[in-house]
Amino acid sequence: MAKRKIEVFVAGCSICADTLEQINKEACPSCELIVYDLNKGCATNECKDKAKKYGIKRVPAVVIDGKLADCCDTKGIDIEKLKSLGLGQDRN
């Protein structure tokens, strides 16, 4: 039987570490857990290429069998929205 592929994208922060700990606790023998630390990078750039392919804009992020989990599917930072909230505007 093929294992379920669980890819976890982290960046070395404490929130990422907590998430990874939870996933490790819940993983079963049918799960193949692969961790990509985007902060450290990969020798072949595989981790960054995969993050781009999956559309990952924030970490921690989890991909299960090639699908970014809904809880991790965000559009990332919207600069225009931040500008509308005051980014780059003087307080005169």
C-alpha positions as CSV (number, residue, x, y, z in Angstrom):
1,M,0.0,0.0,0.0
2,A,1.3,3.4,-0.9
3,K,2.0,5.9,1.9
4,R,0.3,9.2,2.2
5,K,2.8,11.9,1.4
6,I,2.8,14.7,3.9
7,E,5.1,17.7,3.0
8,V,5.6,20.3,5.7
9,F,7.1,23.7,4.8
10,V,8.7,25.5,7.7
11,A,11.2,28.4,8.3
12,G,12.8,27.7,11.6
13,C,10.4,29.8,13.7
14,S,8.8,28.7,17.0
15,I,5.3,28.6,15.4
16,C,6.7,26.3,12.7
17,A,8.3,24.1,15.3
18,D,5.1,23.8,17.3
19,T,3.1,22.9,14.1
20,L,5.7,20.3,13.1
21,E,5.6,18.8,16.6
22,Q,1.8,18.4,16.3
23,I,2.0,16.9,12.9
24,N,4.7,14.4,14.1
25,K,2.3,13.4,16.9
26,E,-0.6,12.8,14.6
27,A,1.3,11.1,11.7
28,C,0.7,7.4,11.4
29,P,2.7,4.5,9.8
30,S,0.8,5.2,6.6
31,C,2.3,8.8,6.4
32,E,5.5,9.6,4.7
33,L,6.6,12.9,6.4
34,I,8.9,15.2,4.5
35,V,10.0,18.5,6.1
36,Y,11.3,21.4,4.0
37,D,13.0,24.2,5.9
38,L,12.8,27.2,3.6
39,N,15.1,29.2,5.8
40,K,17.9,26.7,5.4
41,G,17.1,25.9,1.8
42,C,17.9,22.7,0.0
43,A,21.0,21.6,-1.9
44,T,19.0,21.2,-5.1
45,N,16.5,24.1,-4.5
46,E,13.8,21.5,-4.5
47,C,12.1,23.0,-1.4
48,K,11.7,26.4,-2.9
49,D,10.6,25.0,-6.2
50,K,8.0,22.9,-4.5
51,A,6.8,25.9,-2.4
52,K,6.3,27.9,-5.6
53,K,4.6,25.0,-7.4
54,Y,2.1,24.6,-4.5
55,G,1.5,28.4,-4.2
56,I,2.8,28.6,-0.7
57,K,2.9,32.2,0.5
58,R,3.2,31.7,4.3
59,V,4.7,29.1,6.6
60,P,4.1,26.7,8.3
61,A,2.3,25.1,5.4
62,V,1.2,21.5,4.8
63,V,0.7,19.7,1.6
64,I,-0.9,16.3,1.6
65,D,-0.7,14.1,-1.5
66,G,0.2,17.1,-3.6
67,K,-2.6,19.4,-2.4
68,L,-2.0,22.4,-0.2
69,A,-4.2,22.1,2.8
70,D,-7.1,24.5,2.9
71,C,-6.0,25.8,6.2
72,C,-2.7,26.9,4.6
73,D,-4.1,28.2,1.4
74,T,-3.8,32.0,1.6
75,K,-3.0,34.6,-0.9
76,G,-0.1,36.0,1.1
77,I,0.5,39.6,1.9
78,D,-1.5,42.1,-0.3
79,I,0.6,45.3,-0.6
80,E,-2.4,47.3,-1.9
81,K,-4.4,46.3,1.2
82,L,-1.6,47.3,3.5
83,K,-1.3,50.7,1.7
84,S,-5.0,51.2,2.2
85,L,-4.4,50.7,5.9
86,G,-1.6,53.3,5.9
87,L,1.6,51.6,4.8
88,G,3.9,54.2,3.2
89,Q,1.7,57.1,4.2
90,D,3.0,60.0,6.3
91,R,1.1,60.8,9.5
92,N,0.5,64.5,8.8
